[in-house]
């Protein structure tokens, strides 16, 4: 990876930030003075973690590009002026690909215009900091020239959903331009990855994905990501107590809710009953004062989206929309998830029993030291809450076992597979799929509602000729031991 040659991040505890690890940035092996000042400035400003990560990636990407293209020498005036423009062009086109012709050794894939716009915003903020606090020369000396093309494209993107005269767009700008159509050099050349790669994990390999996974914890993750259509961060917010027994069909019943404001009811060690939020439950019942010095991550637990630093306890949460009401009984609260196939829920329960038997029973009296369902299984970190980087490693190893690296699929492809399964296999409506995927807007569901090419062709022939071809009914063939 390119960043292993040019920069790295080490998370350290500091006096200035006692409640979180500080992401100390090393540039070419040494701490970067200016970049770490900027990092501290952003953290003190209370910037959201996702935005902080994105801004830091943009500035470190510019550093990578500068070293890869110019080395460690001072830049000339003309090189300094074109530095940011060249960096954004490299991000847009990618590097080390036939169509890029850059040969920088960075192995960057092409990114979209919206991503480039976010990079520009991040570099602008970094520019303001270095100019204000250090009197440095601004990086964006030609900002008007730099932004014009991206902003015009963004205007074009905003029109695509509703402009009936979209085909006239180049001739409807306020400035006078001459549009000259240019044919590509080679239609048979390598195309952009996002036009070739599928978003959905292949249905016929899902059982192989689960069966080739060596431990029940990882099987549970894959079963939930597909069977409940969950985002990769969402299982890591689940408490062990969110598994509420079994349904009449034998499925594991899973409770979902907001990790901060979600309702929680519990009984403390003195037998007193409480009814509050999940955040309040963690604050009252999981102080873990014994770990204050030895394991700070387990001291005074809080919702995982409230931690900072993407290398440890931090797990983002995008939000869920629940389209049904929680039960009114004392036993039921929160929102119960719906398995898109009962057989997946049944096998999840079996894997859960094995997972608990191997890792939770027969442990010290106060185990577990946190309420979360998924734990790390490595010898050095056993019992700690599972992290996003660890989940990604689990996924990468599983993809390599199946020989599917060429598809460039991430864990989120299982959520897309859930949408495909609802549309093509179950033949559910978009409204029903929206409920199962917990989307607030139907337009979000449309990105997941995939139909198979054979079904599309069957419907076209039926509409044109009235002839109804035999239906090719796709199924998920699961092993007998999943449900026996």
C-alpha positions as CSV (number, residue, x, y, z in Angstrom):
1,X,0.0,0.0,0.0
2,X,1.3,3.5,-0.8
3,X,0.6,5.0,2.6
4,X,2.9,2.5,4.2
5,X,5.8,4.1,2.3
6,X,4.9,7.8,2.9
7,X,2.9,8.2,6.1
8,X,1.4,6.3,9.0
9,X,-0.8,6.9,12.0
10,X,-0.2,5.8,15.6
11,X,-2.9,6.2,18.2
12,X,-1.5,7.4,21.5
13,X,-2.9,8.6,24.9
14,X,-2.2,12.2,25.6
15,X,-2.9,14.6,28.5
16,X,-4.6,17.1,26.2
17,X,-7.1,14.4,25.0
18,X,-7.7,12.2,28.0
19,X,-10.9,10.6,26.7
20,X,-9.6,9.3,23.4
21,X,-6.4,8.2,21.6
22,X,-4.7,11.0,19.6
23,X,-4.0,10.0,16.0
24,X,-0.3,11.0,15.8
25,X,0.7,11.3,12.1
26,X,4.2,10.2,10.9
27,X,5.5,11.5,7.6
28,X,8.3,9.5,6.2
29,X,8.9,7.9,9.6
30,X,8.9,11.1,11.7
31,X,6.1,13.0,13.4
32,X,4.7,15.8,11.2
33,X,4.7,19.0,13.2
34,X,2.2,21.0,11.1
35,X,-0.1,18.2,10.3
36,X,-0.4,17.1,13.9
37,X,-1.1,20.7,14.9
38,X,-3.9,20.7,12.4
39,X,-5.2,17.4,13.8
40,X,-5.3,18.8,17.3
41,X,-7.1,21.9,16.0
42,X,-9.8,19.8,14.3
43,X,-10.3,17.6,17.4
44,X,-10.6,20.6,19.7
45,X,-13.2,22.1,17.3
46,X,-15.3,19.0,17.9
47,X,-15.5,17.9,14.2
48,X,-17.4,14.7,13.5
49,X,-15.2,11.6,13.2
50,X,-16.3,10.8,9.6
51,X,-15.5,14.3,8.4
52,X,-12.3,14.3,10.3
53,X,-11.2,11.0,8.6
54,X,-12.1,12.4,5.2
55,X,-10.2,15.7,5.7
56,X,-7.1,13.9,7.0
57,X,-7.1,11.5,4.0
58,X,-7.3,14.4,1.6
59,X,-4.2,16.2,3.1
60,X,-2.2,13.0,3.4
61,X,-3.1,12.1,-0.1
62,X,-1.7,15.4,-1.3
63,X,1.5,14.6,0.6
64,X,1.7,11.2,-1.0
65,X,1.2,12.7,-4.5
66,X,3.9,15.4,-3.9
67,X,6.5,12.8,-2.8
68,X,5.6,10.3,-5.5
69,X,5.8,12.9,-8.3
70,X,8.6,15.3,-7.1
71,X,10.5,13.4,-4.4
72,X,11.8,15.2,-1.3
73,X,13.2,18.2,-3.1
74,X,11.8,21.8,-2.9
75,X,9.2,22.6,-5.6
76,X,9.6,25.4,-8.1
77,X,7.0,28.1,-8.3
78,X,5.2,26.6,-11.3
79,X,5.2,23.1,-9.6
80,X,3.7,24.6,-6.5
81,X,1.0,26.3,-8.5
82,X,0.0,23.1,-10.3
83,X,0.5,20.7,-7.3
84,X,-3.2,20.6,-6.1
85,X,-4.5,20.5,-9.7
86,X,-2.3,17.6,-10.5
87,X,-3.3,15.8,-7.3
88,X,-7.0,16.1,-8.0
89,X,-6.5,15.0,-11.6
90,X,-4.6,11.9,-10.3
91,X,-7.5,11.2,-7.9
92,X,-10.1,11.6,-10.6
93,X,-8.3,9.5,-13.2
94,X,-6.5,7.0,-10.9
95,X,-2.9,6.2,-11.3
96,X,-0.8,3.3,-12.7
97,X,-3.5,2.4,-15.2
98,X,-3.4,2.4,-19.0
99,X,-5.7,5.3,-19.3
100,X,-3.9,7.3,-16.6
101,X,-0.4,7.2,-17.9
102,X,1.1,8.6,-14.6
103,X,3.2,5.8,-13.2
104,X,3.4,7.2,-9.7
105,X,3.4,3.9,-7.9
106,X,0.4,5.0,-5.9
107,X,-2.2,2.5,-7.3
108,X,-5.1,4.9,-6.8
109,X,-8.5,4.0,-8.2
110,X,-10.5,6.7,-9.9
111,X,-12.9,8.6,-7.7
112,X,-16.1,10.5,-8.6
113,X,-16.6,14.2,-8.8
114,X,-18.4,14.4,-5.4
115,X,-15.3,12.9,-3.8
116,X,-13.0,15.4,-5.5
117,X,-15.2,18.2,-4.3
118,X,-14.9,17.0,-0.7
119,X,-11.1,16.8,-1.2
120,X,-11.1,20.5,-2.3
121,X,-13.1,21.5,0.8
122,X,-10.7,19.7,3.0
123,X,-7.6,21.3,1.4
124,X,-9.3,24.7,1.6
125,X,-9.7,24.2,5.4
126,X,-6.1,23.1,5.7
127,X,-5.0,26.0,3.6
128,X,-6.8,28.5,6.0
129,X,-5.0,26.9,9.0
130,X,-1.5,27.0,7.6
131,X,-1.9,30.5,6.3
132,X,-3.5,31.8,9.5
133,X,-1.2,30.2,12.1
134,X,2.0,29.8,10.2
135,X,2.0,32.5,7.5
136,X,2.6,29.9,4.8
137,X,1.9,30.5,1.1
138,X,-1.6,29.2,0.2
139,X,-1.9,26.0,-1.7
140,X,-5.0,27.1,-3.6
141,X,-3.5,30.1,-5.3
142,X,-5.6,29.4,-8.4
143,X,-8.8,28.4,-6.6
144,X,-11.2,29.9,-9.1
145,X,-9.6,28.0,-11.9
146,X,-9.4,24.9,-9.8
147,X,-13.0,24.8,-8.8
148,X,-14.8,25.8,-12.0
149,X,-14.9,22.5,-13.7
150,X,-16.0,20.6,-10.6
151,X,-18.8,23.0,-9.7
152,X,-20.1,23.0,-13.3
153,X,-20.3,19.3,-13.2
154,X,-22.0,19.4,-9.8
155,X,-24.6,21.7,-11.4
156,X,-25.1,19.2,-14.1
157,X,-25.5,16.3,-11.6
158,X,-28.3,18.3,-9.8
159,X,-30.2,18.6,-13.0
160,X,-30.1,14.9,-14.0
161,X,-33.2,13.8,-12.0
162,X,-35.7,16.4,-13.3
163,X,-34.4,18.5,-16.2
164,X,-36.5,17.6,-19.3
165,X,-34.1,19.5,-21.5
166,X,-31.0,17.7,-20.2
167,X,-29.7,17.0,-23.7
168,X,-29.4,20.8,-24.2
169,X,-27.4,21.3,-21.0
170,X,-24.0,22.2,-22.7
171,X,-25.8,25.0,-24.6
172,X,-27.6,26.4,-21.6
173,X,-24.7,27.6,-19.5
174,X,-24.4,31.3,-18.7
175,X,-21.0,31.6,-20.3
176,X,-20.4,31.1,-24.0
177,X,-18.8,27.8,-24.9
178,X,-18.2,25.7,-28.0
179,X,-19.0,22.0,-27.5
180,X,-16.9,19.7,-29.6
181,X,-17.8,16.0,-29.4
182,X,-14.6,13.9,-29.1
183,X,-14.6,10.2,-29.7
184,X,-12.6,8.1,-27.3
185,X,-9.2,6.8,-28.5
186,X,-10.1,3.1,-28.0
187,X,-13.6,1.8,-27.2
188,X,-12.0,-1.6,-26.4
189,X,-9.6,-0.2,-23.8
190,X,-9.9,-0.7,-20.0
191,X,-13.0,1.0,-18.6
192,X,-13.7,2.6,-15.3
193,X,-14.0,0.1,-12.5
194,X,-17.4,1.4,-11.3
195,X,-19.0,0.5,-14.7
196,X,-17.7,-3.1,-14.5
197,X,-17.9,-4.2,-10.9
198,X,-21.2,-5.4,-9.4
199,X,-22.5,-3.9,-6.2
200,X,-24.1,-7.1,-5.1
201,X,-22.4,-10.2,-3.8
202,X,-23.2,-13.2,-6.0
203,X,-26.1,-15.1,-4.6
204,X,-24.8,-18.5,-5.7
205,X,-21.6,-17.9,-3.6
206,X,-23.2,-16.8,-0.4
207,X,-23.5,-20.3,1.1
208,X,-19.8,-20.9,0.1
209,X,-18.9,-17.7,1.9
210,X,-20.5,-18.9,5.1
211,X,-19.5,-22.5,4.9
212,X,-15.8,-21.7,4.2
213,X,-15.7,-19.5,7.2
214,X,-13.9,-21.3,10.1
215,X,-15.5,-19.8,13.2
216,X,-19.1,-19.2,14.2
217,X,-18.6,-15.5,15.0
218,X,-17.7,-14.6,11.4
219,X,-20.5,-16.8,10.1
220,X,-22.9,-14.8,12.3
221,X,-21.6,-11.5,10.8
222,X,-22.1,-12.7,7.2
223,X,-25.6,-14.1,8.0
224,X,-26.7,-10.8,9.6
225,X,-25.2,-8.6,6.9
226,X,-27.2,-10.5,4.2
227,X,-30.2,-12.0,6.2
228,X,-31.0,-8.7,7.9
229,X,-29.6,-6.4,5.3
230,X,-27.4,-4.7,7.8
231,X,-24.6,-2.2,7.2
232,X,-21.2,-3.5,8.3
233,X,-21.1,-1.2,11.3
234,X,-24.5,-2.1,12.7
235,X,-23.8,-5.6,14.1
236,X,-21.0,-4.1,16.2
237,X,-23.5,-1.9,18.1
238,X,-25.6,-5.0,19.1
239,X,-25.6,-6.0,22.8
240,X,-25.6,-9.7,23.6
241,X,-29.1,-9.1,25.1
242,X,-30.3,-7.9,21.8
243,X,-30.7,-11.5,20.8
244,X,-34.1,-12.1,22.4
245,X,-34.6,-15.9,22.0
246,X,-36.2,-17.6,19.1
247,X,-39.4,-17.2,16.9
248,X,-41.9,-20.0,16.4
249,X,-40.0,-20.9,13.2
250,X,-36.8,-21.2,15.1
251,X,-35.2,-18.0,13.9
252,X,-33.1,-15.9,16.3
253,X,-35.0,-12.7,17.3
254,X,-32.8,-9.7,16.9
255,X,-33.6,-6.3,18.4
256,X,-32.3,-3.1,16.7
257,X,-32.2,0.4,18.0
258,X,-30.2,3.7,18.0
259,X,-27.0,3.1,20.0
260,X,-27.4,6.3,21.9
261,X,-31.1,7.2,22.2
262,X,-32.5,3.7,21.9
263,X,-34.7,2.5,24.7
264,X,-33.2,0.1,27.3
265,X,-34.6,-1.7,30.3
266,X,-32.5,-3.5,32.8
267,X,-32.2,-4.7,36.4
268,X,-29.1,-3.7,38.4
269,X,-27.2,-5.8,40.9
270,X,-29.5,-4.7,43.7
271,X,-32.6,-5.8,41.9
272,X,-33.8,-2.2,41.0
273,X,-35.4,-1.9,37.6
274,X,-34.4,0.9,35.2
275,X,-35.9,2.3,32.0
276,X,-33.7,4.8,30.1
277,X,-31.5,5.1,27.0
278,X,-28.7,2.8,25.9
279,X,-26.2,5.5,26.5
280,X,-27.5,5.9,30.1
281,X,-27.3,2.1,30.6
282,X,-23.6,2.1,29.6
283,X,-22.9,5.1,31.8
284,X,-24.6,3.6,34.9
285,X,-23.7,-0.1,34.6
286,X,-20.4,-0.3,32.8
287,X,-17.9,2.1,34.5
288,X,-15.3,-0.7,34.7
289,X,-13.1,1.3,37.1
290,X,-10.7,-1.6,37.4
291,X,-9.6,-1.0,33.8
292,X,-8.9,2.7,34.1
293,X,-5.2,2.3,33.8
294,X,-4.8,-1.1,32.1
295,X,-7.5,-1.0,29.4
296,X,-8.7,2.6,29.0
297,X,-11.0,1.5,26.1
298,X,-13.1,-0.5,28.7
299,X,-13.2,2.3,31.3
300,X,-16.5,4.2,31.4
301,X,-18.1,2.6,28.4
302,X,-20.3,4.8,26.1
303,X,-22.0,4.2,22.7
304,X,-19.4,3.2,20.2
305,X,-20.3,6.0,17.8
306,X,-19.2,8.5,20.5
307,X,-15.6,7.3,20.5
308,X,-12.9,8.8,18.4
309,X,-10.2,7.2,16.3
310,X,-10.9,4.6,13.6
311,X,-8.4,2.1,14.9
312,X,-10.3,1.1,18.1
313,X,-13.7,1.4,19.7
314,X,-15.1,3.9,17.2
315,X,-17.9,2.5,15.1
316,X,-20.0,4.8,13.0
317,X,-23.8,4.8,12.9
318,X,-25.7,6.1,9.9
319,X,-29.2,5.6,11.4
320,X,-32.2,3.4,10.8
321,X,-35.8,4.1,10.0
322,X,-38.3,1.7,11.6
323,X,-41.6,1.4,9.8
324,X,-43.4,-0.6,12.5
325,X,-44.1,0.2,16.2
326,X,-42.4,-1.5,19.0
327,X,-44.4,-3.9,21.2
328,X,-46.3,-2.5,24.1
329,X,-45.4,-5.3,26.5
330,X,-42.9,-5.1,29.2
331,X,-40.8,-7.8,27.6
332,X,-40.5,-6.3,24.2
333,X,-38.9,-2.9,23.5
334,X,-36.9,-1.5,20.6
335,X,-37.5,-2.8,17.1
336,X,-37.3,-6.4,15.9
337,X,-35.5,-7.0,12.7
338,X,-37.0,-9.2,10.0
339,X,-34.9,-12.0,8.4
340,X,-35.4,-12.0,4.6
341,X,-35.2,-15.8,4.7
342,X,-36.1,-17.8,7.9
343,X,-33.5,-20.4,7.2
344,X,-30.7,-17.8,7.6
345,X,-32.2,-16.8,11.0
346,X,-32.3,-20.4,12.1
347,X,-28.7,-21.0,11.2
348,X,-27.7,-17.8,12.9
349,X,-29.2,-19.1,16.1
350,X,-27.2,-22.3,15.8
351,X,-23.9,-20.4,15.2
352,X,-24.7,-18.2,18.1
353,X,-25.1,-21.1,20.5
354,X,-21.7,-22.4,19.3
355,X,-20.1,-19.0,19.6
356,X,-21.3,-18.5,23.2
357,X,-20.3,-22.1,24.1
358,X,-16.8,-21.5,22.9
359,X,-16.2,-18.0,24.1
360,X,-18.6,-16.9,26.8
361,X,-19.2,-19.8,29.1
362,X,-16.8,-20.9,31.8
363,X,-15.1,-17.4,31.9
364,X,-14.3,-15.2,35.0
365,X,-17.1,-14.2,37.2
366,X,-17.4,-10.7,35.8
367,X,-17.1,-11.7,32.2
368,X,-18.0,-10.2,29.8
369,X,-16.5,-6.8,30.6
370,X,-18.8,-5.1,28.2
371,X,-22.3,-5.8,26.8
372,X,-21.6,-6.0,23.1
373,X,-22.3,-9.2,21.2
374,X,-19.2,-9.4,18.9
375,X,-15.8,-9.8,20.5
376,X,-12.2,-10.2,19.2
377,X,-10.9,-13.7,19.3
378,X,-7.1,-13.1,18.9
379,X,-5.0,-14.2,21.8
380,X,-3.6,-10.7,22.6
381,X,-7.0,-8.8,22.4
382,X,-9.4,-11.6,23.3
383,X,-12.7,-10.4,24.7
384,X,-12.3,-6.8,23.5
385,X,-15.2,-5.5,21.3
386,X,-14.8,-6.3,17.6
387,X,-13.5,-3.4,15.5
388,X,-14.2,-2.3,12.0
389,X,-10.6,-2.9,10.8
390,X,-10.9,-6.5,12.3
391,X,-14.2,-7.0,10.5
392,X,-12.6,-5.9,7.2
393,X,-9.7,-8.4,7.7
394,X,-12.3,-11.1,8.3
395,X,-14.0,-10.1,5.0
396,X,-10.7,-9.9,3.0
397,X,-9.7,-13.4,4.1
398,X,-13.1,-14.8,3.2
399,X,-13.0,-13.3,-0.2
400,X,-9.5,-14.7,-0.8
401,X,-10.7,-18.1,0.2
402,X,-13.4,-17.9,-2.5
403,X,-11.1,-16.4,-5.1
404,X,-13.4,-13.4,-5.6
405,X,-10.8,-10.6,-5.2
406,X,-11.3,-9.5,-8.8
407,X,-14.8,-8.4,-8.0
408,X,-13.6,-5.7,-5.5
409,X,-16.6,-6.3,-3.3
410,X,-16.8,-5.1,0.3
411,X,-19.0,-6.2,3.2
412,X,-21.7,-3.7,2.1
413,X,-22.2,-5.9,-1.0
414,X,-24.2,-8.3,1.3
415,X,-26.7,-5.5,1.9
416,X,-27.0,-5.1,-1.8
417,X,-27.5,-8.8,-2.1
418,X,-30.4,-8.5,0.4
419,X,-32.0,-6.0,-2.0
420,X,-31.4,-8.3,-4.9
421,X,-32.9,-11.2,-3.0
422,X,-36.0,-9.2,-2.2
423,X,-36.5,-8.0,-5.8
424,X,-35.6,-11.1,-7.8
425,X,-36.1,-14.1,-5.6
426,X,-38.9,-13.0,-3.2
427,X,-40.5,-10.7,-5.7
428,X,-41.3,-8.2,-3.0
429,X,-42.4,-4.7,-3.8
430,X,-40.0,-1.7,-3.4
431,X,-42.1,-0.6,-0.4
432,X,-41.7,-3.9,1.4
433,X,-38.0,-3.9,0.6
434,X,-37.7,-0.4,2.0
435,X,-39.1,-1.7,5.3
436,X,-36.7,-4.6,5.4
437,X,-33.7,-2.4,4.7
438,X,-34.9,0.3,7.1
439,X,-34.6,3.1,4.6
440,X,-36.3,6.5,5.3
441,X,-36.8,7.2,1.6
442,X,-37.8,4.9,-1.2
443,X,-35.2,6.5,-3.4
444,X,-32.5,5.0,-1.2
445,X,-34.0,1.6,-1.7
446,X,-33.9,1.9,-5.4
447,X,-30.1,1.7,-5.3
448,X,-30.4,-1.8,-3.8
449,X,-33.5,-3.1,-5.6
450,X,-31.7,-5.2,-8.3
451,X,-33.4,-7.4,-10.8
452,X,-31.7,-10.2,-12.6
453,X,-31.0,-9.7,-16.4
454,X,-33.1,-12.8,-17.2
455,X,-36.2,-11.4,-15.4
456,X,-35.8,-8.1,-17.1
457,X,-35.6,-9.8,-20.5
458,X,-38.7,-11.9,-19.7
459,X,-40.7,-8.9,-18.8
460,X,-39.6,-7.1,-22.0
461,X,-40.7,-10.0,-24.2
462,X,-44.0,-10.3,-22.4
463,X,-44.7,-6.6,-22.9
464,X,-43.7,-6.5,-26.5
465,X,-45.2,-9.7,-27.8
466,X,-47.6,-10.9,-25.1
467,X,-45.7,-14.1,-24.9
468,X,-44.8,-15.2,-21.4
469,X,-41.6,-17.1,-21.3
470,X,-41.1,-19.8,-18.6
471,X,-40.1,-18.1,-15.3
472,X,-36.5,-18.8,-14.2
473,X,-37.0,-18.9,-10.4
474,X,-33.8,-18.2,-8.5
475,X,-33.4,-19.8,-5.1
476,X,-30.9,-19.9,-2.3
477,X,-29.9,-23.6,-1.8
478,X,-28.8,-24.0,1.8
479,X,-27.3,-27.1,3.3
480,X,-29.6,-29.4,5.4
481,X,-27.7,-28.7,8.6
482,X,-28.7,-25.0,8.5
483,X,-32.3,-25.9,9.4
484,X,-32.2,-29.5,10.6
